[in-house]
Amino acid sequence: MEFLLFSIRGCYPCELATKVLREDFSEMPITKLNTRDSNLVEVYGVRTSPTLIILDAEENVVGKLVGAHRITKNEIQGIIAEFFNC
């Protein structure tokens, strides 16, 4: 699995989302992308920051969380558990 975090500089909710990922999911690959500069915004249908896209090993989207209020340890663990049918 891999995390793509779409965010913008100076965005406090984006910083909170980054903190959750770094503290609770440091073993997972995390790629931070600037929502304003990335061509992947259209590919993944990103409309706001922060947005977290969770990809499986084949780079298929298995989860999408929008907003810092949704990018929480419990929400992410739920998506991972559902993916692995735990």
C-alpha positions in Angstrom: 0.0 0.0 0.0 1.0 3.6 -0.6 -0.4 6.9 0.5 -0.7 10.0 -1.7 -1.4 13.1 0.3 -2.5 16.1 -1.7 -1.9 19.3 0.2 -0.9 22.9 -0.2 1.8 24.8 1.6 0.6 26.8 4.7 -2.6 24.7 5.0 -3.1 23.9 8.7 -5.5 21.0 8.1 -2.9 19.6 5.6 -0.2 19.8 8.4 -2.5 17.9 10.7 -3.1 15.2 8.1 0.7 14.9 7.5 1.2 14.5 11.3 -1.3 11.6 11.5 0.5 9.8 8.6 4.0 10.4 10.0 3.1 9.4 13.6 0.8 6.5 13.0 1.8 5.1 9.5 5.5 5.8 9.2 6.1 2.3 7.9 4.0 3.0 4.8 5.3 4.9 1.7 3.9 8.4 1.8 4.1 10.8 -1.2 3.1 14.4 -0.6 1.9 16.2 -3.7 1.1 19.9 -4.1 -2.6 20.1 -5.0 -1.9 23.2 -7.1 1.0 21.8 -9.1 0.4 18.1 -9.6 -1.1 16.7 -12.8 -2.4 13.8 -10.6 -5.1 16.1 -9.2 -7.3 15.3 -12.3 -6.4 11.6 -12.4 -7.6 11.1 -8.8 -10.4 13.7 -8.8 -8.9 15.8 -6.1 -10.9 18.9 -5.4 -9.7 20.1 -2.0 -6.8 19.9 0.4 -6.0 17.8 2.2 -7.0 14.7 0.3 -5.5 11.3 1.0 -5.5 8.6 -1.7 -4.7 5.0 -0.6 -3.3 2.8 -3.3 -2.8 -1.0 -3.3 0.4 -2.6 -4.6 -0.9 -2.4 -8.2 -1.7 1.3 -7.7 -5.5 0.8 -7.7 -7.3 3.2 -5.4 -8.6 1.4 -2.3 -9.6 4.5 -0.3 -10.0 8.3 -0.5 -10.4 10.6 2.4 -11.1 14.3 2.0 -10.5 16.8 4.8 -8.4 16.7 8.0 -11.5 15.6 9.9 -11.6 12.4 7.9 -7.8 11.7 7.7 -7.6 10.1 11.1 -5.9 7.0 12.4 -9.2 5.2 12.8 -10.5 6.0 9.3 -7.3 4.9 7.6 -7.1 1.7 9.7 -10.7 1.0 8.7 -9.9 1.3 5.0 -6.8 -1.0 5.4 -8.8 -3.5 7.4 -11.6 -3.5 4.8 -9.0 -4.0 2.0 -7.5 -7.0 3.8 -10.9 -8.2 4.9 -9.9 -8.2 8.6 
